[in-house]
Amino acid sequence: MEISFKQILPKITTFIFDVDGVLTNGMLTIMPDGELVRHMNVKDGYAMKTALNNGYRVCIISGGINEGVRNRLKTLGIEDIYLGAHNKIEQYKELVKKYNLHPENVLYMGDDVPDFPVMSIVGLPTCPNDAVPEIKGVAKYISNKKGGEGCVRDVIEQVMRVQEKWNSNFDATL
């Protein structure tokens, strides 16, 4: 008998997110100097900060490399930020070892093929509504929100509500 995603929510202690296509809509604005500009959702930021303030781990594993992204995530209090990660399973294994994580306690949200290896071994693989079919196929939960449009807030809020921790801390600073 397969376990539904709602049965896994109470066990989640760690969130791992991709950036492009999850925390952003996957679109890049190319500036005249070649800088790539991404847009992030403030509600996702609030949710990540709230999760951190309530003792959850929030980690980032992304193939993209952008110091602006790193700076934004650091201002939220996220310490485990892996950018330029093209073989994401290596960074996942590093996090497992560093924090003695158990797969059943990890929620991972990805949107594209590079996320598949990690999503196939974590307790709760999730994705935004506009993820590619291969990722939707392995996800135990598909958000009704698209990447960059609140899908991160969606999964964090669901976990925290089930664990009765949502809205217990209104001091999250964006």
ChimeraX commands (.cxc) that place a marker at each C-alpha (Angstrom):
marker #1 position 0.00,0.00,0.00 radius 0.5
marker #1 position 1.44,3.35,-1.06 radius 0.5
marker #1 position 1.64,6.09,1.55 radius 0.5
marker #1 position -0.03,9.38,0.61 radius 0.5
marker #1 position 1.90,12.61,0.82 radius 0.5
marker #1 position -0.30,13.83,3.70 radius 0.5
marker #1 position 0.89,10.89,5.81 radius 0.5
marker #1 position 4.52,11.96,5.25 radius 0.5
marker #1 position 4.04,15.65,6.22 radius 0.5
marker #1 position 4.33,15.06,10.00 radius 0.5
marker #1 position 7.79,13.51,9.53 radius 0.5
marker #1 position 9.38,16.37,7.56 radius 0.5
marker #1 position 12.23,18.24,9.28 radius 0.5
marker #1 position 14.23,19.34,6.24 radius 0.5
marker #1 position 13.30,21.18,3.05 radius 0.5
marker #1 position 15.58,21.13,0.01 radius 0.5
marker #1 position 14.76,23.33,-2.97 radius 0.5
marker #1 position 16.07,23.87,-6.47 radius 0.5
marker #1 position 16.19,27.53,-7.56 radius 0.5
marker #1 position 15.41,27.96,-11.27 radius 0.5
marker #1 position 11.88,26.75,-11.96 radius 0.5
marker #1 position 11.07,26.33,-8.25 radius 0.5
marker #1 position 12.03,29.52,-6.39 radius 0.5
marker #1 position 11.84,31.34,-9.74 radius 0.5
marker #1 position 9.58,30.91,-12.75 radius 0.5
marker #1 position 12.55,29.63,-14.74 radius 0.5
marker #1 position 12.74,32.74,-16.89 radius 0.5
marker #1 position 16.00,34.67,-17.14 radius 0.5
marker #1 position 16.30,38.33,-18.06 radius 0.5
marker #1 position 19.62,38.89,-19.79 radius 0.5
marker #1 position 20.97,42.35,-19.06 radius 0.5
marker #1 position 23.19,44.19,-21.59 radius 0.5
marker #1 position 26.27,43.33,-19.50 radius 0.5
marker #1 position 25.36,39.62,-19.61 radius 0.5
marker #1 position 24.07,39.44,-16.03 radius 0.5
marker #1 position 21.20,36.99,-15.64 radius 0.5
marker #1 position 18.34,38.35,-13.54 radius 0.5
marker #1 position 15.86,36.06,-11.78 radius 0.5
marker #1 position 12.62,36.92,-9.98 radius 0.5
marker #1 position 11.73,35.29,-6.65 radius 0.5
marker #1 position 8.41,35.28,-4.85 radius 0.5
marker #1 position 8.35,37.17,-1.53 radius 0.5
marker #1 position 5.77,34.72,-0.12 radius 0.5
marker #1 position 8.20,31.86,-0.71 radius 0.5
marker #1 position 10.84,33.88,1.15 radius 0.5
marker #1 position 8.48,34.46,4.07 radius 0.5
marker #1 position 7.71,30.74,4.28 radius 0.5
marker #1 position 11.39,29.74,4.20 radius 0.5
marker #1 position 12.25,32.28,6.91 radius 0.5
marker #1 position 9.30,31.09,9.01 radius 0.5
marker #1 position 10.42,27.47,8.61 radius 0.5
marker #1 position 13.95,28.36,9.73 radius 0.5
marker #1 position 12.60,30.29,12.72 radius 0.5
marker #1 position 10.67,27.19,13.73 radius 0.5
marker #1 position 13.67,24.86,13.66 radius 0.5
marker #1 position 13.38,23.32,10.20 radius 0.5
marker #1 position 16.39,22.96,7.93 radius 0.5
marker #1 position 16.11,24.75,4.59 radius 0.5
marker #1 position 18.73,23.90,1.98 radius 0.5
marker #1 position 19.28,24.89,-1.64 radius 0.5
marker #1 position 20.77,22.72,-4.38 radius 0.5
marker #1 position 20.86,24.44,-7.76 radius 0.5
marker #1 position 22.73,24.11,-11.02 radius 0.5
marker #1 position 22.65,27.89,-11.47 radius 0.5
marker #1 position 25.39,30.19,-10.29 radius 0.5
marker #1 position 24.33,33.67,-9.25 radius 0.5
marker #1 position 25.69,35.61,-6.29 radius 0.5
marker #1 position 22.50,37.69,-6.13 radius 0.5
marker #1 position 20.56,34.47,-5.51 radius 0.5
marker #1 position 23.07,33.41,-2.84 radius 0.5
marker #1 position 22.83,36.82,-1.13 radius 0.5
marker #1 position 19.01,36.75,-1.13 radius 0.5
marker #1 position 18.95,33.26,0.39 radius 0.5
marker #1 position 21.57,34.16,3.00 radius 0.5
marker #1 position 19.50,37.18,4.08 radius 0.5
marker #1 position 16.68,34.77,4.81 radius 0.5
marker #1 position 19.05,32.80,7.07 radius 0.5
marker #1 position 19.68,29.84,4.76 radius 0.5
marker #1 position 23.19,28.50,5.32 radius 0.5
marker #1 position 23.30,25.38,3.15 radius 0.5
marker #1 position 23.37,26.84,-0.36 radius 0.5
marker #1 position 24.90,24.76,-3.14 radius 0.5
marker #1 position 25.08,26.62,-6.44 radius 0.5
marker #1 position 26.67,25.24,-9.60 radius 0.5
marker #1 position 25.55,21.75,-8.54 radius 0.5
marker #1 position 25.22,19.69,-11.70 radius 0.5
marker #1 position 25.22,16.31,-9.97 radius 0.5
marker #1 position 22.78,17.16,-7.18 radius 0.5
marker #1 position 22.99,13.75,-5.53 radius 0.5
marker #1 position 26.52,14.61,-4.31 radius 0.5
marker #1 position 25.29,17.69,-2.43 radius 0.5
marker #1 position 22.32,15.73,-1.10 radius 0.5
marker #1 position 24.65,13.03,0.27 radius 0.5
marker #1 position 26.81,15.74,1.85 radius 0.5
marker #1 position 23.74,17.16,3.63 radius 0.5
marker #1 position 22.69,13.67,4.77 radius 0.5
marker #1 position 26.10,13.11,6.29 radius 0.5
marker #1 position 26.43,16.62,7.77 radius 0.5
marker #1 position 23.07,16.48,9.57 radius 0.5
marker #1 position 22.57,12.72,9.89 radius 0.5
marker #1 position 19.38,13.04,7.83 radius 0.5
marker #1 position 16.97,10.22,7.15 radius 0.5
marker #1 position 15.27,10.27,3.72 radius 0.5
marker #1 position 11.79,10.01,5.27 radius 0.5
marker #1 position 12.36,13.39,6.95 radius 0.5
marker #1 position 13.31,15.23,3.75 radius 0.5
marker #1 position 11.03,17.13,1.37 radius 0.5
marker #1 position 12.70,18.00,-1.94 radius 0.5
marker #1 position 11.13,20.23,-4.57 radius 0.5
marker #1 position 12.49,20.18,-8.10 radius 0.5
marker #1 position 11.15,20.88,-11.55 radius 0.5
marker #1 position 13.46,19.34,-14.14 radius 0.5
marker #1 position 15.46,16.23,-15.01 radius 0.5
marker #1 position 18.59,17.13,-12.93 radius 0.5
marker #1 position 16.37,16.89,-9.81 radius 0.5
marker #1 position 15.27,13.33,-10.56 radius 0.5
marker #1 position 18.09,11.41,-8.78 radius 0.5
marker #1 position 17.49,13.18,-5.45 radius 0.5
marker #1 position 13.72,13.12,-5.80 radius 0.5
marker #1 position 13.78,9.37,-6.32 radius 0.5
marker #1 position 15.32,8.76,-2.86 radius 0.5
marker #1 position 13.85,11.38,-0.50 radius 0.5
marker #1 position 10.79,10.79,1.66 radius 0.5
marker #1 position 8.65,13.46,0.01 radius 0.5
marker #1 position 9.51,14.44,-3.57 radius 0.5
marker #1 position 7.43,17.43,-4.67 radius 0.5
marker #1 position 7.28,19.72,-7.68 radius 0.5
marker #1 position 5.61,22.86,-8.99 radius 0.5
marker #1 position 2.62,22.53,-11.31 radius 0.5
marker #1 position 4.73,23.37,-14.38 radius 0.5
marker #1 position 7.46,20.76,-13.80 radius 0.5
marker #1 position 8.49,18.47,-16.65 radius 0.5
marker #1 position 6.62,15.13,-17.01 radius 0.5
marker #1 position 9.52,13.00,-15.69 radius 0.5
marker #1 position 9.52,14.99,-12.44 radius 0.5
marker #1 position 5.74,14.95,-12.11 radius 0.5
marker #1 position 5.99,11.18,-12.50 radius 0.5
marker #1 position 8.27,10.76,-9.47 radius 0.5
marker #1 position 6.62,13.46,-7.30 radius 0.5
marker #1 position 4.35,12.37,-4.45 radius 0.5
marker #1 position 2.88,15.88,-4.43 radius 0.5
marker #1 position 2.42,18.34,-7.30 radius 0.5
marker #1 position 1.69,21.85,-6.09 radius 0.5
marker #1 position -1.17,23.72,-7.67 radius 0.5
marker #1 position 1.29,26.66,-7.95 radius 0.5
marker #1 position 3.86,27.14,-10.69 radius 0.5
marker #1 position 7.56,27.70,-10.08 radius 0.5
marker #1 position 8.22,31.19,-8.75 radius 0.5
marker #1 position 4.53,31.67,-7.97 radius 0.5
marker #1 position 4.29,30.32,-4.43 radius 0.5
marker #1 position 4.92,26.57,-4.78 radius 0.5
marker #1 position 7.59,26.71,-2.05 radius 0.5
marker #1 position 5.20,28.50,0.29 radius 0.5
marker #1 position 2.58,25.86,-0.53 radius 0.5
marker #1 position 4.68,22.89,0.62 radius 0.5
marker #1 position 6.23,24.62,3.63 radius 0.5
marker #1 position 2.86,25.86,4.85 radius 0.5
marker #1 position 1.30,22.40,4.48 radius 0.5
marker #1 position 4.08,20.76,6.50 radius 0.5
marker #1 position 3.99,23.41,9.20 radius 0.5
marker #1 position 0.18,23.40,9.46 radius 0.5
marker #1 position 0.10,19.62,9.93 radius 0.5
marker #1 position 2.81,19.96,12.59 radius 0.5
marker #1 position 0.89,22.91,14.16 radius 0.5
marker #1 position 3.79,25.32,13.68 radius 0.5
marker #1 position 2.43,27.63,10.98 radius 0.5
marker #1 position 1.88,31.22,12.16 radius 0.5
marker #1 position 3.48,30.50,15.54 radius 0.5
marker #1 position 6.21,33.02,14.69 radius 0.5
marker #1 position 5.36,36.33,13.04 radius 0.5
marker #1 position 8.89,37.75,13.32 radius 0.5
marker #1 position 10.06,36.51,9.92 radius 0.5
marker #1 position 11.88,39.38,8.26 radius 0.5
marker #1 position 12.06,39.42,4.52 radius 0.5
marker link #1:1,2 radius 0.2
marker link #1:2,3 radius 0.2
marker link #1:3,4 radius 0.2
marker link #1:4,5 radius 0.2
marker link #1:5,6 radius 0.2
marker link #1:6,7 radius 0.2
marker link #1:7,8 radius 0.2
marker link #1:8,9 radius 0.2
marker link #1:9,10 radius 0.2
marker link #1:10,11 radius 0.2
marker link #1:11,12 radius 0.2
marker link #1:12,13 radius 0.2
marker link #1:13,14 radius 0.2
marker link #1:14,15 radius 0.2
marker link #1:15,16 radius 0.2
marker link #1:16,17 radius 0.2
marker link #1:17,18 radius 0.2
marker link #1:18,19 radius 0.2
marker link #1:19,20 radius 0.2
marker link #1:20,21 radius 0.2
marker link #1:21,22 radius 0.2
marker link #1:22,23 radius 0.2
marker link #1:23,24 radius 0.2
marker link #1:24,25 radius 0.2
marker link #1:25,26 radius 0.2
marker link #1:26,27 radius 0.2
marker link #1:27,28 radius 0.2
marker link #1:28,29 radius 0.2
marker link #1:29,30 radius 0.2
marker link #1:30,31 radius 0.2
marker link #1:31,32 radius 0.2
marker link #1:32,33 radius 0.2
marker link #1:33,34 radius 0.2
marker link #1:34,35 radius 0.2
marker link #1:35,36 radius 0.2
marker link #1:36,37 radius 0.2
marker link #1:37,38 radius 0.2
marker link #1:38,39 radius 0.2
marker link #1:39,40 radius 0.2
marker link #1:40,41 radius 0.2
marker link #1:41,42 radius 0.2
marker link #1:42,43 radius 0.2
marker link #1:43,44 radius 0.2
marker link #1:44,45 radius 0.2
marker link #1:45,46 radius 0.2
marker link #1:46,47 radius 0.2
marker link #1:47,48 radius 0.2
marker link #1:48,49 radius 0.2
marker link #1:49,50 radius 0.2
marker link #1:50,51 radius 0.2
marker link #1:51,52 radius 0.2
marker link #1:52,53 radius 0.2
marker link #1:53,54 radius 0.2
marker link #1:54,55 radius 0.2
marker link #1:55,56 radius 0.2
marker link #1:56,57 radius 0.2
marker link #1:57,58 radius 0.2
marker link #1:58,59 radius 0.2
marker link #1:59,60 radius 0.2
marker link #1:60,61 radius 0.2
marker link #1:61,62 radius 0.2
marker link #1:62,63 radius 0.2
marker link #1:63,64 radius 0.2
marker link #1:64,65 radius 0.2
marker link #1:65,66 radius 0.2
marker link #1:66,67 radius 0.2
marker link #1:67,68 radius 0.2
marker link #1:68,69 radius 0.2
marker link #1:69,70 radius 0.2
marker link #1:70,71 radius 0.2
marker link #1:71,72 radius 0.2
marker link #1:72,73 radius 0.2
marker link #1:73,74 radius 0.2
marker link #1:74,75 radius 0.2
marker link #1:75,76 radius 0.2
marker link #1:76,77 radius 0.2
marker link #1:77,78 radius 0.2
marker link #1:78,79 radius 0.2
marker link #1:79,80 radius 0.2
marker link #1:80,81 radius 0.2
marker link #1:81,82 radius 0.2
marker link #1:82,83 radius 0.2
marker link #1:83,84 radius 0.2
marker link #1:84,85 radius 0.2
marker link #1:85,86 radius 0.2
marker link #1:86,87 radius 0.2
marker link #1:87,88 radius 0.2
marker link #1:88,89 radius 0.2
marker link #1:89,90 radius 0.2
marker link #1:90,91 radius 0.2
marker link #1:91,92 radius 0.2
marker link #1:92,93 radius 0.2
marker link #1:93,94 radius 0.2
marker link #1:94,95 radius 0.2
marker link #1:95,96 radius 0.2
marker link #1:96,97 radius 0.2
marker link #1:97,98 radius 0.2
marker link #1:98,99 radius 0.2
marker link #1:99,100 radius 0.2
marker link #1:100,101 radius 0.2
marker link #1:101,102 radius 0.2
marker link #1:102,103 radius 0.2
marker link #1:103,104 radius 0.2
marker link #1:104,105 radius 0.2
marker link #1:105,106 radius 0.2
marker link #1:106,107 radius 0.2
marker link #1:107,108 radius 0.2
marker link #1:108,109 radius 0.2
marker link #1:109,110 radius 0.2
marker link #1:110,111 radius 0.2
marker link #1:111,112 radius 0.2
marker link #1:112,113 radius 0.2
marker link #1:113,114 radius 0.2
marker link #1:114,115 radius 0.2
marker link #1:115,116 radius 0.2
marker link #1:116,117 radius 0.2
marker link #1:117,118 radius 0.2
marker link #1:118,119 radius 0.2
marker link #1:119,120 radius 0.2
marker link #1:120,121 radius 0.2
marker link #1:121,122 radius 0.2
marker link #1:122,123 radius 0.2
marker link #1:123,124 radius 0.2
marker link #1:124,125 radius 0.2
marker link #1:125,126 radius 0.2
marker link #1:126,127 radius 0.2
marker link #1:127,128 radius 0.2
marker link #1:128,129 radius 0.2
marker link #1:129,130 radius 0.2
marker link #1:130,131 radius 0.2
marker link #1:131,132 radius 0.2
marker link #1:132,133 radius 0.2
marker link #1:133,134 radius 0.2
marker link #1:134,135 radius 0.2
marker link #1:135,136 radius 0.2
marker link #1:136,137 radius 0.2
marker link #1:137,138 radius 0.2
marker link #1:138,139 radius 0.2
marker link #1:139,140 radius 0.2
marker link #1:140,141 radius 0.2
marker link #1:141,142 radius 0.2
marker link #1:142,143 radius 0.2
marker link #1:143,144 radius 0.2
marker link #1:144,145 radius 0.2
marker link #1:145,146 radius 0.2
marker link #1:146,147 radius 0.2
marker link #1:147,148 radius 0.2
marker link #1:148,149 radius 0.2
marker link #1:149,150 radius 0.2
marker link #1:150,151 radius 0.2
marker link #1:151,152 radius 0.2
marker link #1:152,153 radius 0.2
marker link #1:153,154 radius 0.2
marker link #1:154,155 radius 0.2
marker link #1:155,156 radius 0.2
marker link #1:156,157 radius 0.2
marker link #1:157,158 radius 0.2
marker link #1:158,159 radius 0.2
marker link #1:159,160 radius 0.2
marker link #1:160,161 radius 0.2
marker link #1:161,162 radius 0.2
marker link #1:162,163 radius 0.2
marker link #1:163,164 radius 0.2
marker link #1:164,165 radius 0.2
marker link #1:165,166 radius 0.2
marker link #1:166,167 radius 0.2
marker link #1:167,168 radius 0.2
marker link #1:168,169 radius 0.2
marker link #1:169,170 radius 0.2
marker link #1:170,171 radius 0.2
marker link #1:171,172 radius 0.2
marker link #1:172,173 radius 0.2
marker link #1:173,174 radius 0.2
view
